[in-house]
Amino acid sequence: METQERRTRILQILQKEQRPLSGTELARELGVSRQIIVQDIALLRATNKNILSTNKGYLLFQEDEEKHRFQKTVKVRHSKEETRDELYTIVDCGGRLLDVVVEHEIYGMITVDLIINSRVDVDTFLNQVAEHETTLLNDLTKGVHFHTIEADSMDRLDMVEAKLKEKGYLIR
């Protein structure tokens, strides 16, 4: 399979899938190494293909033309121990957590796509953090970070924001 044909096939595969696919899964399906997939994805992203790289794999971000979504960015602060509660609060109110952003004094803005839709996604994410013995990005900024949250309505976003404020996580 030629390089351009493989990249086209990657896009086709990602368009069909609703869940993130790992580089290993794509490599297996296309009969190449995971490193080739990583390079292909990087080049596709460089040509403005909206491929998100999440902790669960690659996901093609596609606007849902039938359903308009609303977004809001919130600034929050909490301890490491409160992370699960913060994320559960967002998804329990009908929010979809798109990313985490920290403003580091030396490195500037660091943004990571998360795509967390449910408590299962929260648990998977936090289990991966524990399994890999890594720290959360907000450890770099004394707990302060931003999230882009998406929902089906402004009312849902307002509910998320109110709950985060009620729990003392929301900061202005």
CORZI-V119922 format. One record per residue. N is the residue number from 0. RES is the residue in three letters. PSI is psi in whole degrees, -180 to 180 (none if undefined). NEAR is the number of other ideal C-beta (glycine too) atoms within 10 Angstrom. Layout:
BEGIN
n: (N N)
res: (RES RES)
psi: (PSI PSI)
near: (NEAR NEAR)
END
This chain:
BEGIN
n: (0 1 2 3 4 5 6 7 8 9 10 11 12 13 14 15 16 17 18 19 20 21 22 23 24 25 26 27 28 29 30 31 32 33 34 35 36 37 38 39 40 41 42 43 44 45 46 47 48 49 50 51 52 53 54 55 56 57 58 59 60 61 62 63 64 65 66 67 68 69 70 71 72 73 74 75 76 77 78 79 80 81 82 83 84 85 86 87 88 89 90 91 92 93 94 95 96 97 98 99 100 101 102 103 104 105 106 107 108 109 110 111 112 113 114 115 116 117 118 119 120 121 122 123 124 125 126 127 128 129 130 131 132 133 134 135 136 137 138 139 140 141 142 143 144 145 146 147 148 149 150 151 152 153 154 155 156 157 158 159 160 161 162 163 164 165 166 167 168 169 170 171)
res: (MET GLU THR GLN GLU ARG ARG THR ARG ILE LEU GLN ILE LEU GLN LYS GLU GLN ARG PRO LEU SER GLY THR GLU LEU ALA ARG GLU LEU GLY VAL SER ARG GLN ILE ILE VAL GLN ASP ILE ALA LEU LEU ARG ALA THR ASN LYS ASN ILE LEU SER THR ASN LYS GLY TYR LEU LEU PHE GLN GLU ASP GLU GLU LYS HIS ARG PHE GLN LYS THR VAL LYS VAL ARG HIS SER LYS GLU GLU THR ARG ASP GLU LEU TYR THR ILE VAL ASP CYS GLY GLY ARG LEU LEU ASP VAL VAL VAL GLU HIS GLU ILE TYR GLY MET ILE THR VAL ASP LEU ILE ILE ASN SER ARG VAL ASP VAL ASP THR PHE LEU ASN GLN VAL ALA GLU HIS GLU THR THR LEU LEU ASN ASP LEU THR LYS GLY VAL HIS PHE HIS THR ILE GLU ALA ASP SER MET ASP ARG LEU ASP MET VAL GLU ALA LYS LEU LYS GLU LYS GLY TYR LEU ILE ARG)
psi: (130 158 -52 -38 -41 -42 -39 -42 -38 -47 -42 -43 -46 -33 -33 -29 139 -16 156 144 133 159 -35 -43 -44 -42 -44 -45 -34 -3 35 177 160 -36 -38 -43 -45 -44 -43 -44 -44 -42 -38 -41 -35 -21 27 23 131 71 121 140 107 175 -13 -9 -164 142 131 118 120 130 131 105 -26 -23 117 132 151 147 151 143 130 148 126 163 136 169 168 -39 -22 -2 -49 -44 -42 -47 -41 -42 -45 -51 -32 -26 4 13 156 119 115 -39 176 138 133 149 100 139 -23 -46 -10 -149 128 121 135 127 132 -45 72 118 -18 172 -34 -44 -40 -50 -42 -47 -50 -32 -39 -40 -46 -45 -39 3 47 174 163 153 -35 -9 -25 -19 32 39 -11 130 173 151 140 124 140 146 169 -17 160 -32 -42 -44 -41 -37 -44 -49 -42 -43 -42 -38 -45 -38 -3 12 -32 133 156 none)
near: (11 7 12 9 10 16 20 13 15 22 14 11 16 23 9 9 15 7 8 18 19 14 18 12 16 24 17 12 13 18 9 16 12 14 10 16 24 15 14 23 19 11 12 19 14 8 7 7 15 12 18 18 16 18 16 18 18 23 19 20 12 10 9 7 6 5 7 9 14 14 13 16 11 20 15 23 16 19 11 12 7 16 17 14 15 22 23 15 20 25 19 15 18 16 27 21 22 22 18 20 18 20 14 11 7 5 9 8 9 14 12 12 17 20 20 26 15 13 13 10 19 23 14 14 21 14 10 12 15 9 8 9 6 10 10 15 15 21 12 17 16 9 18 14 23 18 23 17 25 18 20 14 12 11 11 19 21 14 17 26 18 12 17 23 14 10 14 11 20 18 13 5)
END
